[in-house]
């Protein structure tokens, strides 16, 4: 990572002053909640309680936590199959998400969506097709423009592997052509499944700053391991988009600490690279900063971690005890027969 390339409108001290103690502890709590959920859900998968696919967000928690806090929940949000974190951040409970992973009737999508398809009132879903969510986000932004709603934006997350998809280029072209308030966020964790970004993209460095101008829009690069940089960046950029009603492209340089999915051992990834990335664990970076600022103590941090672990363990028990969907309801809520 080239830190000098990061967009830094606010310093960590600026963010600390603007958020205050309660909001900063809330940010840490949200990130720890996501981490605890993903760890225990992965364990449930390995125990055979979860089927299908499972894509962990471990290592990337600062990105969506900071962006939701900075921009507020009342926008349109769209993401990929790595969607557990965003659903939890936008109000889905641990019980309903875990039950959905288990395929139970009490789940977020009544057991029909599983790991990759979660929803809330403002979350338009996780999408299993690489890049499939990008046109949906563009449509959401078009709706905001049509309704003359300048108080909200559409926010779309996707991985570096989606940048080479045609849907990416067509969507950004239309968004720029039609002046749509859409924030496109590349969560660049350096590996599109098992392929390194520098083997898949012709411009692997500073993707947003290189590609955005070709669509006539601005591009920004953020440090996805640093909550403070993400918060300051997203806050500033969202305010800009609301003012200009123009789309922007953001690349967030981050790292996933797990394989592409739970079935991926990640043997293609150099161990020293993973070890180095884990030295910048976003949760530990934020925890250390808050301890240094006397906002939280180590004991308080451990107590918070324990509390969130218990909530997630309780959600596993809830999912275990929940009923399976009734096959008679299979055709309910289907848009087209």
GIRABEL-V638596 format. One record per helix or strand of 3 or more residues. SS is the DSSP state (helix for helix, strand for strand). FROM is the first residue (numbers start at 0). LEN is the number of residues. If there is no record, write none. Layout:
SS_FROM_LEN + SS_FROM_LEN
//
This chain:
helix_2_3 + helix_11_35 + helix_60_11 + strand_75_5 + helix_83_6 + helix_93_9 + helix_113_3 + strand_122_5 + helix_131_15 + strand_153_6 + helix_159_3 + helix_165_12 + strand_181_7 + helix_196_4 + helix_206_9 + strand_217_6 + helix_226_18 + strand_247_6 + helix_270_8 + helix_281_11 + helix_297_24 + helix_326_3
//
